[in-house]
Amino acid sequence: MVLEDVLEEHLDEATFRWLQWERALEAPDFTLSDVARQEEQLAAHLHGLVLGGAEAAESLLWPALDSGEATRITAAAYALLGQGHVQALLNFMAGDALEARAAVRRAVELTAAPNVGEHLFPLLRRDDASLQAQLLEAMAFRHEAPPELLAEYFLHDEPQARMAALRASPPLPEATLRRLLPGLLESGHPGIRAAAMEAGLTSGARVAWEACRQAVRACNAHTPQAMVLLALFGADTDTALLVDMLGARDMRPHALWALGFSGRLGAMEACLALLEDPLVARLAGEAFSAMTGLQLEGLHALPPGEQPEGAPLSPELQEDLDADLVPRPEDDLPWPCIGAVRYWWKEARPRFHAERRYLNGQPLEGPVLLESLTHGPMRRRHVLARELAIRSRGQHRIPTRAFTQRQWAALAQARVACEQLRLLPLERTLR
């Protein structure tokens, strides 16, 4: 009875800490080292469940798969994989519990259990589009999907499968670029279109860059993801287009998020001006900080608990019964102290030049990009990893949602390549 209580505590703690770990991957105030320390606590409870053996599996882990709680399902599935129940768990994933598939897939993505990959391929042949999409996403995450397999899913019925295949694919052959890419770039699904843009840019296709610009100008559902690509790879004129988008209030948060990755002087000035808008001041401050290197803390941030007049109420204080109470990453951003930031900028402004691009206050070169991927805020690393993947033509993909040991290994492999990386506007290199 005592052992059962201990195992149940392990599962409860693993469930909670898995949720905290997933949130940390998106946090603006966590670094990779912070996440690694949090991960140690999660790993300890998962290890306890694995050591629980058959008793833990029968009394807790298999029943937890029917709990309906995503992180509990993922934690239990991860422990079952660690105990060697690979085929049985994949059979469960392929069964009727459709609502549990994504949670089980997350465990499959992250497990270090041996021989998982060889069990995934046969299940791909089942006539189940949803299952195929989940399996392909897991294989792509694990880097176990060969290029020829990914190519089979570029036109799959499930958008999730198309997106996973496009994002994981190496540079596309010329024939594929001509035959498939134009249609994918015109997809009505924003995720498919964005993935096609990334695949096209990784392949050096000018048509993908033109589609990106058109999507930004269209100012519709396809615009937000295209904005980020335009900021990462564009020139001054592209940054100016994003600054113009700040005039559309519904697009302003998306434009600020993108501008923070542009690193250009015009973007810094635009973000500084929006520090006075309490609806987006924290986003503007985050973008300004990411480009200039000014840390919004101490004198440059409002004291904890203080916020400017006109700031929106937190979701739990709103009277709207339909308000989303799930914390957002941006809710943890500091409120800038406008006067102090402006004073700092007056002194710092001469250090920044219009013809350069900056990250964390430094002219952006390969080593600076790697430094930010290694020590920068988790929330921003996902986008920076996409820049590295595209600029390296798919050679270096940092798995920013994997366990930290795998991330450290990928960063170490990318170090030499980043020393040689030139971060010019992408248009100069396209064909």
C-alpha positions as CSV (number, residue, x, y, z in Angstrom):
1,M,0.0,0.0,0.0
2,V,2.9,2.3,0.8
3,L,4.5,1.6,-2.6
4,E,1.2,2.4,-4.4
5,D,1.0,5.7,-2.5
6,V,4.6,6.5,-3.5
7,L,3.9,5.7,-7.2
8,E,0.8,7.8,-7.2
9,E,2.7,10.7,-5.9
10,H,5.3,10.2,-8.6
11,L,2.6,10.3,-11.2
12,D,0.9,13.4,-9.7
13,E,4.2,15.2,-9.5
14,A,5.3,14.1,-13.0
15,T,2.0,15.4,-14.4
16,F,2.4,18.8,-12.7
17,R,6.1,19.1,-13.6
18,W,5.5,18.1,-17.2
19,L,3.0,20.9,-17.5
20,Q,5.5,23.3,-15.9
21,W,8.2,22.1,-18.3
22,E,6.1,22.6,-21.4
23,R,5.3,26.1,-20.2
24,A,8.9,26.8,-19.5
25,L,9.7,26.1,-23.2
26,E,7.7,29.2,-24.1
27,A,8.7,31.4,-21.2
28,P,10.2,34.9,-21.7
29,D,12.0,34.7,-18.4
30,F,13.6,31.2,-18.6
31,T,16.8,30.2,-20.4
32,L,17.9,26.8,-21.5
33,S,19.9,26.3,-18.2
34,D,16.8,27.2,-16.2
35,V,14.7,24.7,-18.1
36,A,17.4,22.0,-17.5
37,R,17.2,22.5,-13.8
38,Q,13.4,22.2,-13.9
39,E,13.8,19.1,-16.1
40,E,15.8,17.4,-13.5
41,Q,12.9,17.4,-11.1
42,L,10.6,16.0,-13.9
43,A,13.1,13.3,-14.7
44,A,13.3,12.1,-11.1
45,H,9.6,11.4,-10.9
46,L,9.5,9.8,-14.3
47,H,12.4,7.6,-13.3
48,G,10.5,6.6,-10.1
49,L,7.5,5.5,-12.3
50,V,9.8,3.4,-14.6
51,L,11.3,1.7,-11.5
52,G,7.8,0.9,-10.3
53,G,7.7,-1.8,-12.9
54,A,4.7,-3.9,-13.5
55,E,2.8,-2.7,-10.4
56,A,3.1,0.9,-11.6
57,A,2.1,0.0,-15.2
58,E,-1.0,-2.0,-14.2
59,S,-2.3,0.1,-11.3
60,L,-1.5,3.6,-12.5
61,L,0.1,4.1,-15.9
62,W,-2.3,2.2,-18.3
63,P,-5.3,3.6,-16.4
64,A,-3.8,7.2,-16.7
65,L,-4.1,7.0,-20.5
66,D,-7.8,7.3,-20.1
67,S,-7.7,10.2,-17.7
68,G,-8.4,12.9,-20.4
69,E,-5.6,15.1,-18.9
70,A,-3.0,15.7,-21.6
71,T,0.1,16.0,-19.4
72,R,-0.9,13.0,-17.2
73,I,-1.3,10.9,-20.4
74,T,2.1,12.1,-21.7
75,A,3.9,11.4,-18.4
76,A,2.3,7.9,-18.1
77,A,3.1,7.1,-21.8
78,Y,6.7,8.2,-21.3
79,A,7.1,5.9,-18.3
80,L,5.5,3.0,-20.2
81,L,8.0,3.5,-23.0
82,G,10.8,3.6,-20.5
83,Q,9.6,0.2,-19.2
84,G,9.7,-1.2,-22.7
85,H,6.0,-1.3,-23.6
86,V,6.7,0.3,-27.0
87,Q,4.5,-1.8,-29.3
88,A,1.6,-2.0,-26.8
89,L,1.6,1.8,-26.3
90,L,1.7,2.4,-30.1
91,N,-1.2,0.0,-30.5
92,F,-3.1,2.1,-27.9
93,M,-2.3,5.2,-29.9
94,A,-3.6,3.5,-33.0
95,G,-6.8,2.5,-31.3
96,D,-10.1,4.3,-30.6
97,A,-8.8,6.8,-28.0
98,L,-8.5,9.5,-30.5
99,E,-8.4,12.3,-28.0
100,A,-5.2,10.8,-26.4
101,R,-3.2,10.5,-29.6
102,A,-1.5,13.9,-29.4
103,A,-0.5,13.4,-25.8
104,V,0.9,10.0,-26.5
105,R,2.7,11.3,-29.5
106,R,4.5,13.9,-27.3
107,A,5.9,11.0,-25.2
108,V,7.0,9.2,-28.4
109,E,8.8,12.3,-29.6
110,L,10.8,12.6,-26.5
111,T,11.5,9.1,-25.3
112,A,15.0,7.6,-25.5
113,A,13.7,4.1,-25.4
114,P,15.4,1.9,-27.9
115,N,13.9,0.7,-31.2
116,V,11.0,3.1,-31.1
117,G,11.5,4.2,-34.7
118,E,11.3,0.8,-36.2
119,H,7.8,0.3,-34.6
120,L,6.5,3.6,-36.2
121,F,6.9,2.7,-39.9
122,P,4.4,-0.2,-40.1
123,L,1.7,1.9,-38.4
124,L,2.1,4.5,-41.1
125,R,0.6,2.1,-43.6
126,R,-2.7,2.0,-41.7
127,D,-5.7,3.6,-43.4
128,D,-6.1,6.3,-40.8
129,A,-5.1,9.8,-41.9
130,S,-5.2,11.2,-38.4
131,L,-2.9,8.5,-37.1
132,Q,-0.5,8.9,-40.0
133,A,-0.3,12.7,-39.2
134,Q,0.6,12.0,-35.6
135,L,3.2,9.3,-36.4
136,L,4.8,11.4,-39.1
137,E,5.1,14.4,-36.7
138,A,6.8,12.2,-34.1
139,M,9.2,10.7,-36.7
140,A,10.0,14.2,-38.0
141,F,10.6,15.4,-34.5
142,R,12.9,12.5,-33.9
143,H,14.7,13.0,-37.2
144,E,13.8,9.5,-38.2
145,A,11.8,10.3,-41.4
146,P,13.8,9.8,-44.6
147,P,13.4,12.5,-47.3
148,E,11.5,10.1,-49.6
149,L,8.9,9.4,-46.9
150,L,8.5,13.1,-46.1
151,A,7.9,13.8,-49.8
152,E,5.0,11.3,-49.8
153,Y,3.1,13.6,-47.3
154,F,3.5,16.9,-49.0
155,L,-0.1,16.5,-50.4
156,H,-1.6,14.5,-47.5
157,D,-5.2,15.0,-46.5
158,E,-4.3,16.0,-43.0
159,P,-2.8,19.5,-42.7
160,Q,-0.8,18.4,-39.7
161,A,1.0,15.8,-41.9
162,R,1.7,18.3,-44.6
163,M,3.2,20.8,-42.2
164,A,5.4,18.3,-40.5
165,A,6.7,16.9,-43.8
166,L,7.5,20.3,-45.2
167,R,9.2,21.6,-42.1
168,A,11.4,18.5,-41.7
169,S,12.3,18.2,-45.3
170,P,15.8,18.9,-46.6
171,P,16.1,21.3,-49.5
172,L,13.6,20.3,-52.2
173,P,14.7,19.0,-55.6
174,E,14.2,21.4,-58.5
175,A,11.5,19.2,-59.9
176,T,9.5,19.3,-56.7
177,L,9.9,23.1,-56.4
178,R,8.5,23.6,-59.9
179,R,5.7,20.9,-59.6
180,L,4.4,21.3,-56.0
181,L,5.7,24.4,-54.3
182,P,3.5,27.0,-56.1
183,G,0.3,25.2,-55.2
184,L,1.4,24.8,-51.5
185,L,2.2,28.5,-51.4
186,E,-1.4,29.2,-52.4
187,S,-3.0,26.9,-49.8
188,G,-5.9,28.3,-47.9
189,H,-4.5,26.8,-44.7
190,P,-2.2,29.3,-42.9
191,G,0.0,26.6,-41.4
192,I,0.5,24.8,-44.7
193,R,1.3,28.0,-46.5
194,A,3.8,29.1,-43.8
195,A,5.5,25.6,-43.8
196,A,5.7,25.8,-47.6
197,M,7.4,29.3,-47.4
198,E,9.9,27.9,-44.9
199,A,10.6,24.8,-47.1
200,G,10.9,27.1,-50.2
201,L,13.3,29.4,-48.4
202,T,15.4,26.5,-47.1
203,S,15.6,25.4,-50.8
204,G,16.6,28.9,-52.0
205,A,13.4,29.4,-54.0
206,R,12.6,33.0,-54.9
207,V,9.0,32.2,-55.4
208,A,8.7,31.4,-51.6
209,W,10.1,34.9,-50.8
210,E,7.7,36.6,-53.1
211,A,4.8,34.6,-51.5
212,C,6.0,35.8,-48.1
213,R,5.9,39.4,-49.1
214,Q,2.5,39.1,-50.7
215,A,1.1,37.4,-47.6
216,V,2.3,40.4,-45.4
217,R,0.7,42.9,-47.8
218,A,-2.6,41.0,-47.9
219,C,-3.1,41.6,-44.1
220,N,-5.1,38.4,-43.5
221,A,-4.9,35.1,-41.7
222,H,-1.7,34.2,-43.5
223,T,0.1,37.4,-42.5
224,P,1.4,36.8,-38.9
225,Q,3.7,33.9,-39.8
226,A,4.9,35.6,-43.0
227,M,5.7,38.7,-40.9
228,V,8.3,36.8,-38.9
229,L,10.0,35.4,-42.0
230,L,10.1,38.9,-43.5
231,A,11.7,40.2,-40.4
232,L,14.3,37.5,-40.3
233,F,15.4,37.6,-43.9
234,G,14.4,40.9,-45.3
235,A,16.1,44.2,-46.0
236,D,15.3,47.8,-44.8
237,T,12.4,48.0,-47.1
238,D,10.8,44.9,-45.6
239,T,11.3,46.2,-42.1
240,A,9.6,49.5,-43.2
241,L,6.6,47.4,-44.4
242,L,6.4,45.7,-41.0
243,V,6.5,49.1,-39.3
244,D,3.6,50.2,-41.5
245,M,1.7,47.2,-40.3
246,L,1.7,48.7,-36.7
247,G,-1.0,51.1,-37.9
248,A,-3.5,48.2,-38.1
249,R,-4.4,47.7,-34.4
250,D,-5.4,44.1,-34.8
251,M,-2.1,43.3,-36.5
252,R,0.0,45.4,-34.0
253,P,0.9,42.5,-31.6
254,H,2.0,40.3,-34.5
255,A,4.0,43.1,-36.1
256,L,5.8,43.8,-32.8
257,W,6.7,40.2,-32.3
258,A,8.1,40.1,-35.8
259,L,10.0,43.4,-35.6
260,G,11.9,42.2,-32.6
261,F,13.6,39.7,-34.9
262,S,14.5,42.2,-37.6
263,G,17.2,43.9,-35.5
264,R,17.1,47.1,-37.5
265,L,17.2,50.6,-36.4
266,G,13.8,51.5,-37.8
267,A,12.2,48.7,-35.8
268,M,13.9,49.9,-32.6
269,E,12.5,53.4,-33.0
270,A,9.0,52.0,-33.8
271,C,9.0,49.8,-30.7
272,L,10.2,52.7,-28.6
273,A,7.3,54.8,-29.7
274,L,4.8,52.1,-28.7
275,L,6.0,51.8,-25.1
276,E,3.2,54.4,-24.4
277,D,0.4,52.1,-25.6
278,P,-0.5,50.0,-22.6
279,L,-2.2,47.4,-24.8
280,V,1.1,46.5,-26.4
281,A,3.8,48.2,-24.2
282,R,5.2,44.9,-22.8
283,L,5.4,43.4,-26.3
284,A,7.1,46.6,-27.6
285,G,9.5,46.5,-24.7
286,E,10.4,42.8,-25.3
287,A,11.1,43.5,-29.0
288,F,13.2,46.6,-28.1
289,S,15.1,44.7,-25.5
290,A,15.8,41.8,-27.9
291,M,17.3,44.1,-30.5
292,T,19.1,46.6,-28.3
293,G,20.2,44.4,-25.4
294,L,18.7,46.7,-22.8
295,Q,17.4,44.4,-20.0
296,L,14.1,45.6,-18.7
297,E,14.8,45.3,-15.1
298,G,15.8,47.5,-12.2
299,L,15.4,51.2,-13.2
300,H,14.2,50.3,-16.7
301,A,11.1,48.4,-15.5
302,L,8.1,49.2,-13.3
303,P,8.3,47.7,-9.8
304,P,6.6,44.3,-9.5
305,G,2.8,44.6,-9.2
306,E,2.8,48.1,-10.7
307,Q,1.4,48.8,-14.2
308,P,0.6,51.8,-16.2
309,E,-2.8,53.5,-16.4
310,G,-5.0,51.9,-19.0
311,A,-3.4,48.5,-18.8
312,P,-5.8,45.6,-19.5
313,L,-7.0,43.6,-16.6
314,S,-5.6,40.1,-16.1
315,P,-8.0,37.4,-17.3
316,E,-8.9,36.3,-13.8
317,L,-10.1,39.8,-12.9
318,Q,-12.2,40.3,-16.0
319,E,-16.0,39.9,-15.8
320,D,-16.1,38.1,-19.1
321,L,-17.1,34.5,-18.4
322,D,-15.6,33.4,-21.7
323,A,-12.2,34.9,-21.0
324,D,-9.3,32.5,-21.5
325,L,-7.7,32.0,-18.0
326,V,-4.7,30.0,-19.3
327,P,-1.6,32.1,-18.6
328,R,0.1,33.4,-21.8
329,P,3.9,33.7,-22.1
330,E,3.6,37.5,-22.6
331,D,1.8,37.8,-19.3
332,D,5.2,37.3,-17.6
333,L,6.9,40.2,-19.5
334,P,7.9,43.2,-17.5
335,W,6.3,46.6,-17.9
336,P,8.9,49.1,-19.2
337,C,9.6,52.3,-17.3
338,I,9.2,54.6,-20.3
339,G,11.2,57.5,-19.0
340,A,14.2,55.4,-18.1
341,V,14.2,53.5,-21.3
342,R,14.0,56.7,-23.4
343,Y,16.9,58.2,-21.4
344,W,19.0,55.1,-22.0
345,W,18.2,55.2,-25.7
346,K,19.3,58.8,-26.0
347,E,22.7,57.7,-24.8
348,A,22.8,54.4,-26.7
349,R,21.3,55.5,-30.0
350,P,24.7,56.5,-31.7
351,R,26.0,52.9,-31.3
352,F,23.4,51.5,-33.7
353,H,23.7,52.0,-37.5
354,A,21.0,51.8,-40.1
355,E,22.9,49.4,-42.3
356,R,23.3,46.7,-39.7
357,R,21.1,44.2,-38.0
358,Y,21.4,43.7,-34.2
359,L,20.6,41.0,-31.7
360,N,20.9,41.7,-28.0
361,G,22.8,44.9,-28.8
362,Q,25.4,43.2,-31.0
363,P,25.8,43.3,-34.8
364,L,24.2,40.0,-35.8
365,E,26.6,37.4,-37.1
366,G,26.6,33.6,-36.7
367,P,28.3,33.4,-33.3
368,V,25.8,36.0,-31.9
369,L,22.9,34.0,-33.2
370,L,24.3,30.8,-31.5
371,E,24.9,32.7,-28.3
372,S,21.2,33.8,-28.2
373,L,20.1,30.2,-29.0
374,T,22.3,29.0,-26.1
375,H,21.5,31.6,-23.4
376,G,18.6,33.7,-24.7
377,P,14.9,33.6,-23.5
378,M,13.1,30.4,-24.3
379,R,10.2,32.2,-25.9
380,R,12.3,33.6,-28.7
381,R,14.6,30.7,-29.4
382,H,12.0,28.9,-31.5
383,V,12.1,31.6,-34.1
384,L,15.9,32.0,-34.0
385,A,16.2,28.2,-34.5
386,R,14.1,28.6,-37.7
387,E,16.5,31.3,-38.9
388,L,19.5,29.0,-38.4
389,A,17.7,26.0,-40.1
390,I,16.8,28.1,-43.2
391,R,20.2,29.8,-43.5
392,S,22.0,26.5,-43.1
393,R,19.8,24.9,-45.8
394,G,18.4,22.5,-43.2
395,Q,21.7,21.3,-42.0
396,H,21.3,22.6,-38.4
397,R,17.9,22.3,-36.8
398,I,17.9,23.0,-33.1
399,P,15.0,21.0,-31.5
400,T,13.8,23.8,-29.2
401,R,11.0,21.7,-27.8
402,A,13.1,18.6,-27.0
403,F,14.7,17.7,-23.7
404,T,17.7,20.0,-23.0
405,Q,20.4,17.3,-23.4
406,R,19.4,16.9,-27.1
407,Q,19.3,20.7,-27.5
408,W,22.8,21.1,-26.1
409,A,24.1,18.4,-28.4
410,A,22.5,20.1,-31.5
411,L,24.0,23.5,-30.4
412,A,27.4,22.0,-30.1
413,Q,27.1,20.5,-33.6
414,A,26.1,23.9,-35.0
415,R,28.9,25.9,-33.4
416,V,31.5,25.6,-36.2
417,A,28.9,26.2,-38.9
418,C,27.7,29.4,-37.1
419,E,31.2,30.8,-37.1
420,Q,31.1,30.9,-40.9
421,L,27.4,31.9,-41.2
422,R,26.7,35.2,-43.0
423,L,23.3,36.7,-42.2
424,L,22.7,38.8,-45.3
425,P,19.2,39.6,-46.6
426,L,18.0,36.3,-48.1
427,E,16.9,37.8,-51.4
428,R,20.6,38.1,-52.4
429,T,21.0,34.3,-52.3
430,L,17.7,33.1,-53.9
431,R,17.4,31.7,-57.4
